[in-house]
Amino acid sequence: MKAVWMFVAVIITLLIPIGVCASPATLGGEFADAYSAFGPIYALYRSYADYLFAGTPVVIPAGLDGACQTFSHGLEKLQIALVTEKGGNTEEALTYLVRSRQAAESFCVSYRTTLRTIAAMSTPDMTFLATAAKAGFFASISDINNLMGRAFDRALIGLPTAATRWRFSVAFATRTLIDKQKITRMDPSLSKILLGSADTPPPPSGLSPILMTTVKELAAYSGKTLTADAAARVKALAATIYHALIANVK
């Protein structure tokens, strides 16, 4: 099966028009979209894990029934972005992504009925979920997540400069915020991604004062619980930054 997916990767490469190139920001955005599409499936995994280890109620996420199709499309677009990103070394990332696609297809074929049954539950059937767990349902989700994480890490590491890594990471973070249907609390690490830290690159020199002001305003929301108005402002700021990066605006 791995050989089949590597063949698919070659075919995709041949079908892409000459001259088409993905920027680090585009690549970060495609990673965000793929993760967002995987979100309902992974949210179920996390909810069941929390139930096992902390006794919290299992929540059936919205969008679970159609997540496989959306995730498959997101992985396909991400693979095209990886293939066409010419500024860095994406070979290892592409290898892990191919394995992610293989694992995702196997999961969706093997557990299509399981997903539909869970998605249709008005309240979680814990006996059914326990049976699914024994059959490898949740372990398969964990495997996909791990492979996606490795693809993401290798893509980031493969970028050649701190400036390209910043654009990739910030595009990923802002696109993730755009993709979210509802934002109630901001991740405390957002300010480190936007403004830099000991472990993350700072904004590159040459950004316009307007864009830099927008970046700082969004960073100020890090770790905060948001009102509806604040959430709307966060989405607007994220969209401004993301579209500027995609357009390579300084």
C-alpha positions in Angstrom: 0.0 0.0 0.0 2.9 2.4 0.7 4.2 1.8 -2.8 0.8 2.7 -4.2 0.8 6.0 -2.4 4.3 6.8 -3.5 3.2 6.2 -7.0 0.2 8.5 -6.4 2.7 11.2 -5.2 4.6 10.9 -8.4 1.4 11.1 -10.5 0.3 14.2 -8.6 3.7 15.8 -9.3 3.4 15.2 -13.0 -0.1 16.6 -13.2 0.8 19.9 -11.5 1.4 22.7 -14.1 5.0 23.8 -14.5 5.6 27.1 -12.6 3.1 26.4 -9.9 4.8 27.0 -6.5 3.5 26.9 -3.0 5.0 29.5 -0.5 5.8 28.6 3.1 2.6 30.5 4.1 0.5 28.5 1.6 2.0 25.3 3.0 1.2 26.4 6.6 -2.4 27.2 5.5 -2.8 23.8 3.9 -1.6 22.1 7.0 -4.1 24.1 9.1 -6.9 23.1 6.7 -6.0 19.4 6.9 -5.8 19.5 10.7 -9.1 21.3 10.9 -10.7 18.6 8.6 -9.3 15.9 10.9 -10.6 17.9 13.9 -13.9 16.1 14.5 -12.2 12.6 14.4 -9.4 13.7 16.7 -11.8 15.5 19.1 -13.6 12.2 19.6 -10.3 10.5 20.3 -9.3 13.1 22.9 -12.8 13.0 24.5 -12.6 9.3 24.9 -9.1 9.5 26.3 -10.2 12.1 28.8 -13.1 9.8 29.8 -10.7 6.9 30.4 -8.1 9.0 32.4 -10.2 11.7 34.0 -13.7 10.3 34.0 -15.1 13.3 32.0 -18.2 12.7 29.8 -17.6 11.7 26.2 -18.7 14.4 23.7 -19.7 13.4 20.2 -18.3 16.1 17.9 -20.3 17.8 15.2 -19.2 17.0 11.7 -18.0 13.5 12.5 -20.0 11.8 9.7 -18.5 13.7 6.8 -15.0 14.1 8.3 -13.3 11.3 6.3 -14.2 12.9 3.0 -13.2 16.4 4.0 -10.0 15.1 5.6 -9.1 13.1 2.5 -9.5 16.2 0.3 -7.4 18.3 2.8 -4.6 15.7 2.7 -4.6 15.8 -1.1 -4.3 19.6 -1.2 -1.6 19.4 1.4 0.4 16.9 -0.7 0.2 19.2 -3.7 1.5 22.1 -1.5 4.4 20.0 -0.3 5.3 18.9 -3.7 5.3 22.4 -5.1 7.1 24.1 -2.2 10.5 24.6 -3.7 12.2 26.8 -1.1 12.9 24.0 1.4 13.5 20.3 1.9 10.1 18.7 2.1 11.1 15.2 1.1 10.8 13.7 4.6 7.6 15.6 5.2 6.1 14.2 2.0 7.1 10.7 3.1 5.2 11.1 6.3 2.2 12.7 4.6 2.0 9.8 2.1 1.9 7.5 5.1 -0.8 9.7 6.7 -2.9 9.4 3.6 -2.4 5.6 3.6 -3.4 5.4 7.3 -6.4 7.7 6.8 -7.7 5.8 3.9 -7.4 2.5 5.7 -9.1 4.0 8.8 -12.0 5.4 6.8 -12.6 2.2 4.9 -12.3 0.0 8.0 -14.3 2.2 10.4 -16.8 4.0 8.1 -19.8 2.2 9.7 -18.4 2.8 13.2 -18.0 6.6 12.5 -21.5 6.8 11.2 -22.9 4.9 14.1 -21.1 7.2 16.6 -22.1 10.3 14.7 -25.8 9.4 14.9 -25.7 8.9 18.7 -27.8 11.3 20.7 -25.8 10.2 23.8 -22.6 8.2 23.8 -23.0 4.5 23.9 -20.1 3.6 26.1 -20.3 -0.1 25.4 -20.1 0.5 21.7 -17.2 2.9 22.2 -15.4 0.3 24.3 -15.9 -2.3 21.6 -14.6 0.1 19.0 -11.5 0.8 21.1 -10.8 -2.9 21.4 -11.1 -3.2 17.6 -8.3 -0.5 17.1 -10.6 2.4 16.3 -8.9 4.9 18.6 -5.4 3.5 18.2 -5.8 4.1 14.4 -6.7 7.8 15.1 -3.7 8.2 17.3 -1.5 6.7 14.5 -2.8 9.2 11.9 -2.3 12.1 14.3 1.3 11.0 15.0 2.1 10.8 11.3 0.6 14.2 10.7 2.7 15.6 13.5 5.8 14.2 12.0 4.9 15.6 8.6 4.4 19.0 10.1 7.6 18.9 12.0 9.7 17.9 9.0 8.1 20.5 6.8 8.9 23.2 9.4 12.5 22.0 9.9 13.0 21.7 6.2 12.4 25.4 5.6 15.6 27.3 5.0 15.4 30.4 7.1 13.9 31.8 10.2 11.7 34.1 8.1 10.2 31.3 6.1 9.6 29.3 9.3 7.8 32.3 10.8 5.6 32.7 7.8 4.8 29.0 7.8 4.0 28.9 11.5 2.0 32.1 11.6 0.0 31.1 8.5 -0.8 27.8 10.2 -1.9 29.5 13.4 -4.0 32.2 11.8 -5.6 29.8 9.3 -6.5 27.5 12.2 -8.3 30.4 13.9 -10.1 31.2 10.6 -11.2 27.6 10.3 -12.6 27.4 13.8 -16.4 27.7 14.0 -16.3 29.0 17.5 -13.4 30.5 19.6 -13.9 30.8 23.3 -10.3 30.8 24.6 -7.0 31.6 22.9 -4.0 29.3 23.2 -1.3 30.9 25.5 1.4 29.9 23.0 0.0 32.1 20.2 2.1 35.1 21.3 5.3 33.0 21.0 4.3 32.0 17.4 3.5 35.5 16.4 6.3 37.5 18.2 9.0 34.8 18.7 10.6 33.2 21.7 13.6 31.2 22.7 12.2 28.3 20.6 10.4 30.2 17.8 11.6 32.7 15.2 10.7 36.4 15.6 8.8 38.3 12.8 11.2 38.9 9.9 12.6 42.4 9.3 10.8 44.4 6.7 7.2 43.8 7.7 5.1 46.9 7.3 4.2 48.8 10.5 0.5 48.1 9.7 1.0 44.4 9.5 3.3 44.4 12.6 0.6 46.3 14.5 -2.0 43.7 13.5 0.3 40.8 14.6 0.9 42.5 18.0 -2.8 43.1 18.5 -3.6 39.4 17.8 -0.8 38.3 20.1 -2.3 40.3 23.0 -5.3 37.9 23.0 -3.0 34.9 23.9 -4.4 32.9 26.8 -7.5 35.0 27.1 -11.1 33.9 27.4 -13.0 35.6 24.6 -16.4 37.3 24.5 -18.3 37.0 21.2 -17.1 40.5 20.1 -13.5 39.6 21.0 -13.8 36.3 19.1 -15.0 38.2 16.0 -12.1 40.6 16.3 -9.6 37.7 16.6 -11.0 36.2 13.4 -10.7 39.5 11.6 -7.1 40.0 12.7 -6.2 36.4 11.8 -7.7 36.8 8.4 -5.8 40.1 7.7 -2.5 38.5 8.7 -3.2 35.3 6.8 -4.1 36.9 3.6 -1.2 39.3 3.8 1.2 36.3 4.2 -0.4 34.4 1.3 -0.1 37.4 -0.9 3.5 37.8 0.4 2.6 41.4 1.5 5.3 42.9 3.7 
